[in-house]
Amino acid sequence: MIYHFKEVPIFYDLTGEGPYMLLVHGFLESSSIWSTIVNDLSSSHTLVTLDLPGHGKSGCVAETHSMELMAEVIHSLLNYLKIKSVSLVGHSMGGYVALAFAEKYEQNIERLVLLNSTTTEDSADRKQNRDRALKLISVNKRALINMTIAHLFVESSRKHYASEIAGLTKEAITFPTEGITAMIRGMKERKDRTRILQNFQRKKYFICGEEDAVVPISTSREIALITDSKLIILQGGHMSWLENKSETVKILRFIE
């Protein structure tokens, strides 16, 4: 289904019955990553999924897709669907968007789940990596996508997930260059939202991979402690929705 945000098409889907749960994908992903999870959760929840602007089937909204702008897109979609509150689950960059949403629209969130994500802003080194990515995508989009997606998986597991990596890569290559660029800028410019999570008064969870190379488990432990969030550690790396699907589904189904 298509919803228009400022005349830009935003693809979304609505599946299942029960309390609303909104699933937000990460960078170089789309709502398609949730397909099997949606099937498993649709008996207990109404699942809302969307393609963030510049990803999947959604158009680009601006030159920079800030996390605040992405939160505004989600809020506008929920208003359009007449949904007043959701359990909000964000994978990786989707977690950054979820935190930006929590900062402005806490009253619309029943539970907040950061899946392989963090509250912190980019380090100086990570910002330099973003700048390098912006340069690379202008000359070799395929190389950037190949490298980025491979890095999301533990090196020892890349062979096992070769077909999934190929599928993610094939889809990401179809995303418009300007959409990928806009999201890189948005991630680079995002602010630290640890205090937002500290002040969030409803249930909050970190679901983490013990071998995550993108968000180290030591960082997740520290932030969970200082924000009084429940920490759940799974085997695998940054892609818990795939590497540990059954456990992720079980957690999401029974979060309280």
DAQUI-V860025 format. One record per residue. RES is the residue in one small letter. PHI is phi in radians with two decimals (999 if undefined). NEAR is the number of other ideal C-beta (glycine too) atoms within 8 Angstrom. D_LAST is the distance of its C-alpha to the last C-alpha in Angstrom with 2 decimals. Layout:
RES&PHI&NEAR&D_LAST  RES&PHI&NEAR&D_LAST
//
This chain:
m&999&6&29.85  i&-2.12&7&31.29  y&-2.08&10&30.49  h&-1.83&8&33.00  f&-1.90&11&32.13  k&0.89&5&35.42  e&1.22&4&37.25  v&-1.76&11&35.56  p&-1.22&9&33.93  i&-2.11&15&30.22  f&-1.43&12&29.05  y&-2.57&13&25.70  d&-2.53&11&24.24  l&-2.38&8&21.96  t&-2.48&8&20.87  g&1.69&11&18.96  e&-2.59&6&17.46  g&2.08&7&14.27  p&-1.01&8&11.93  y&-1.37&10&13.45  m&-2.30&14&12.65  l&-1.82&13&15.47  l&-1.89&14&16.70  v&-2.05&14&19.36  h&-1.33&16&21.88  g&-1.75&13&23.94  f&-1.14&9&27.66  l&1.08&11&30.07  e&-2.09&13&27.37  s&-2.51&11&26.65  s&-1.11&13&24.17  s&-1.11&8&25.89  i&-1.13&12&23.89  w&-1.57&12&20.88  s&-0.96&7&23.05  t&-1.30&7&22.02  i&-1.14&13&18.28  v&-1.03&14&18.60  n&-1.03&7&20.44  d&-1.35&9&17.82  l&-1.74&14&14.87  s&-1.18&12&17.08  s&-1.38&6&16.72  s&-2.02&8&13.06  h&-2.46&14&13.10  t&-1.60&12&15.97  l&-1.65&15&16.62  v&-1.90&16&18.69  t&-2.21&12&20.74  l&-2.62&14&23.82  d&-1.64&13&26.62  l&-1.08&15&26.88  p&-0.90&18&30.45  g&1.42&15&33.06  h&-2.22&14&30.96  g&1.03&12&30.94  k&-1.77&6&32.58  s&-1.63&14&32.00  g&-1.42&9&34.89  c&-1.52&11&35.40  v&-1.81&12&34.85  a&-2.72&9&36.60  e&-1.22&5&38.38  t&-2.15&9&35.40  h&-1.64&15&31.88  s&-1.16&12&30.25  m&-1.12&12&26.51  e&-1.14&8&26.97  l&-1.16&13&28.84  m&-1.11&14&26.25  a&-1.11&14&23.62  e&-1.14&9&26.19  v&-1.04&14&26.60  i&-1.13&13&22.92  h&-1.08&12&22.92  s&-1.12&10&26.15  l&-1.12&14&24.84  l&-1.09&13&21.84  n&-1.10&8&24.42  y&-1.06&7&26.67  l&-1.47&8&24.08  k&1.05&5&23.26  i&-1.77&9&19.53  k&-1.59&5&18.30  s&-2.64&8&14.70  v&-2.48&12&12.75  s&-1.46&15&10.03  l&-1.91&15&12.71  v&-2.09&13&13.50  g&-2.17&17&16.89  h&-1.61&16&19.02  s&0.96&16&21.72  m&-1.03&13&23.61  g&-1.04&17&20.88  g&-1.19&16&18.84  y&-1.09&14&21.87  v&-1.13&15&21.80  a&-1.05&16&18.12  l&-1.19&15&19.04  a&-1.12&15&22.13  f&-1.13&14&20.19  a&-1.09&15&17.92  e&-1.11&10&21.22  k&-1.72&10&22.68  y&-2.29&10&20.00  e&-0.96&10&17.01  q&-1.13&5&16.96  n&-1.64&10&16.21  i&-1.99&15&12.93  e&-1.50&9&9.49  r&-2.50&11&7.94  l&-2.15&14&10.61  v&-2.15&14&11.20  l&-1.73&17&14.72  l&-1.79&14&16.03  n&0.93&16&19.36  s&-2.40&15&19.93  t&-2.62&9&20.94  t&-1.62&11&21.44  t&-1.40&9&25.14  e&-1.40&6&28.16  d&-1.14&10&30.69  s&-1.24&7&33.03  a&-1.04&6&36.74  d&-1.12&6&37.14  r&-1.14&9&34.33  k&-1.13&10&35.95  q&-1.13&8&39.22  n&-1.11&8&37.64  r&-1.09&13&36.45  d&-1.09&9&40.06  r&-1.14&8&41.39  a&-1.12&11&39.06  l&-1.12&11&40.38  k&-1.27&8&43.90  l&-1.18&10&43.29  i&-1.13&13&41.71  s&-1.27&6&44.83  v&-2.02&5&47.03  n&-2.69&7&44.94  k&-1.01&9&41.67  r&-1.09&7&41.39  a&-1.11&8&41.77  l&-1.07&12&38.99  i&-1.14&13&36.56  n&-1.00&9&37.61  m&-1.18&8&37.23  t&-1.14&11&33.89  i&-1.19&13&32.13  a&-1.04&9&33.70  h&-1.20&8&32.47  l&-1.29&10&28.81  f&-1.92&14&29.34  v&-1.03&9&30.33  e&-0.94&5&34.11  s&-1.21&4&34.25  s&-1.82&11&31.95  r&-1.11&11&33.72  k&-1.16&5&36.11  h&-1.08&5&33.42  y&-1.78&12&31.67  a&-1.00&8&35.00  s&-1.21&6&34.57  e&-1.18&8&31.14  i&-1.09&12&32.61  a&-1.10&8&35.58  g&-1.16&8&33.49  l&-1.09&12&31.49  t&-1.14&11&34.82  k&-1.03&8&36.63  e&-1.21&11&34.16  a&-1.07&12&34.00  i&-1.12&9&37.80  t&-1.39&5&37.76  f&-1.21&13&35.86  p&-1.13&7&38.34  t&-0.97&9&39.58  e&-1.17&9&39.15  g&-1.24&15&35.46  i&-1.14&17&34.87  t&-1.08&10&37.05  a&-1.07&16&35.27  m&-1.32&14&31.90  i&-1.05&13&33.50  r&-1.07&14&34.86  g&-1.10&14&31.54  m&-1.18&13&29.82  k&-1.10&11&32.84  e&-1.58&8&32.83  r&-1.14&12&29.15  k&-1.76&5&28.49  d&-1.21&7&26.35  r&-2.12&13&23.04  t&-1.05&11&21.82  r&-1.16&7&22.31  i&-1.07&11&20.33  l&-1.20&16&17.23  q&-1.00&9&18.25  n&-1.48&6&18.48  f&-1.20&12&15.26  q&-1.66&4&13.57  r&-1.82&9&10.00  k&-1.09&9&7.24  k&-2.50&14&9.47  y&-2.39&14&10.14  f&-1.94&13&13.53  i&-1.93&12&14.27  c&-2.24&14&17.94  g&-1.68&16&20.99  e&-1.15&9&23.06  e&-1.95&9&26.23  d&-1.10&14&25.30  a&-1.54&8&28.62  v&-1.55&9&27.40  v&-2.10&12&24.63  p&-1.00&7&25.68  i&-1.07&12&23.20  s&-1.10&6&24.94  t&-1.16&10&24.05  s&-1.08&15&20.34  r&-1.03&9&20.40  e&-1.11&8&22.31  i&-1.21&15&20.25  a&-1.04&11&16.89  l&-1.16&8&18.72  i&-1.35&8&20.33  t&-1.81&12&17.39  d&1.00&6&15.02  s&-1.79&11&12.62  k&-1.32&8&10.98  l&-1.83&11&13.68  i&-2.13&9&13.63  i&-1.86&8&17.26  l&-2.01&13&18.62  q&-1.18&7&22.27  g&1.83&13&24.24  g&-1.92&13&24.80  h&-1.51&12&23.73  m&-2.03&12&22.92  s&-1.05&15&19.82  w&-1.08&12&19.22  l&-1.88&9&22.66  e&-1.22&14&23.37  n&-2.41&12&20.20  k&-1.01&11&19.15  s&-1.09&6&17.94  e&-1.21&9&15.64  t&-1.08&14&14.34  v&-1.08&11&13.76  k&-1.05&8&12.02  i&-1.13&11&9.53  l&-1.15&14&9.08  r&-1.17&10&9.03  f&-2.00&6&6.23  i&-1.06&10&3.79  e&-2.24&3&0.00
//
